[in-house]
Amino acid sequence: MKESPEDMSTSSRPSRLYTGGERPFDPEDLVMASGHDITPERLELAKQLIEEKGAAAIERYLP
C-alpha cells in the first residue's frame, strides 16, 4: 500500500525546502538537500559553500 501525502507529513525532517535558489536558504537547508544528517561540521562546510558559490550551492541539489 502506498503512502498518502498525509502519511508523509509525519516525517522527522521539516518540509521547508524549495526548488532552486530563488528563495533564501541557510546551511541547514543545504545539508538536508544533500541528503546528509545535520552536524556542526557539515553546517560549517555548507556555510563556506554558500559564501563561495551563492545560490549555485543549493541549485546543485534542487534545480
C-alpha positions in Angstrom: 0.0 0.0 0.0 1.4 3.4 -1.0 1.7 6.2 1.5 -0.6 9.1 1.1 0.7 12.7 1.3 -0.8 12.9 4.8 1.3 9.9 5.9 4.4 11.5 4.5 3.9 14.7 6.6 4.9 12.9 9.7 8.5 12.7 8.5 11.1 13.8 11.1 12.5 16.3 8.6 11.0 19.7 8.1 9.3 20.3 4.8 10.7 23.8 4.1 12.9 23.1 1.1 12.2 24.9 -2.1 13.3 24.3 -5.6 16.3 26.2 -6.8 18.0 29.2 -5.2 15.3 31.8 -5.8 14.4 32.0 -2.1 16.7 32.5 0.8 18.2 29.3 2.2 20.5 28.6 5.1 23.3 26.0 5.8 20.7 23.6 7.3 18.7 23.7 4.1 21.8 22.9 2.1 22.8 19.9 4.3 19.3 18.5 4.2 19.1 18.9 0.4 22.3 17.0 0.1 20.7 14.1 1.9 23.0 14.2 5.0 22.3 14.5 8.6 23.0 17.9 10.1 26.2 18.0 12.1 28.3 21.0 13.2 31.0 20.0 10.7 28.5 19.8 7.8 26.9 23.1 8.7 30.3 24.8 8.6 31.1 23.3 5.2 27.7 24.3 3.9 28.2 27.8 5.2 31.5 28.1 3.4 30.0 26.7 0.2 27.1 29.2 0.3 29.6 32.1 0.8 31.7 30.8 -2.1 29.0 29.8 -4.6 25.9 31.6 -3.5 22.6 30.2 -4.9 24.5 27.7 -7.1 25.4 25.8 -3.9 21.8 24.6 -3.5 20.9 24.5 -7.1 23.1 21.6 -7.4 20.6 19.6 -5.4 17.4 21.5 -6.1 17.4 22.6 -9.7 
